[in-house]
Amino acid sequence: RLATVEETLDQDGCIVDNDRAQALFGFQIAATTTNGKVLDEWKHTYPGEPAMWFTSLAQQISLAVLQKYPDGVPWAPYRADGDRSTIPYVGRSRRTADNSMQFDTYFIPVAPAPILVTSRMISMSEAFHKRLDESPAEDLSLTELGDEMEKGGHSRVPILGPNGRIRYIIHGSMIDKFISKEARAGEDVKALRLKHLLDEPDMAQLFAGSFAVIGPNATVSDAQAAMNAIDEAQDVFVTQDGTAESSALGWLTNTMFV
């Protein structure tokens, strides 16, 4: 049933009111524009992402055909901007004289209650990280660190200082790049330590400045804004008082804002 509804919705569902549709969908709306066109444009914008909003819409229609209220349907946003989402919703259905059914679908902007970062962050007690007071930079092998990250599927590693203060965020690609450069120069890569990487001024500056810091009372929207305000930042750390001088409580990566 769901597959049939999705096919019909794709091919026959039309945009009938383009007062704000063009701004929402981002392309010219014509009298013959179908939901399939909207779906294709969305997939082009978000390649590889499942179109959960389209499935949710089909599920709502499928249940309405059976004269059931869509209880249990997973609401999925067509678009999300910070704490505001635009969600497709079947607002009305009617049966015509030839016993077919018509449905009015609305794309409704909603602003849910702010989400605190503490409910979304990865706790530092659970996150993969290294502490310089436990593994000094002079002793921490770069090749072993890279192998550990690869084995655990970690693309980056936070480096904490005394009292759990965040010092650096280092991406595995940068470790690999540095090791390759040193190997081409004839250096013994097995002897490379984290200190050698941090002795590179440009590297150290990047690692120490490519993350944002916020406090535990901040929202997810606050965290995203703080990250976006820093060039090349892809990480946000939650600390006890919102500064880098206090202990890190948790961590959010750029992938958690999608």
Salt bridges, closest charged atoms under 4 A:
GLU41 OE2 - LYS37 NZ 2.75
ASP81 OD2 - ARG79 NE 3.30
ASP104 OD2 - ARG92 NH2 2.69
ASP104 OD2 - ARG94 NH1 3.15
ASP133 OD2 - ARG131 NH2 2.88
GLU134 OE2 - ARG131 NE 3.97
GLU148 OE1 - LYS130 NZ 2.98
GLU182 OE2 - LYS181 NZ 2.87
ASP199 OD2 - LYS195 NZ 2.91
GLU200 OE2 - LYS181 NZ 3.97
ASP235 OD2 - ARG156 NH1 2.94
ASP235 OD1 - HIS171 NE2 3.71
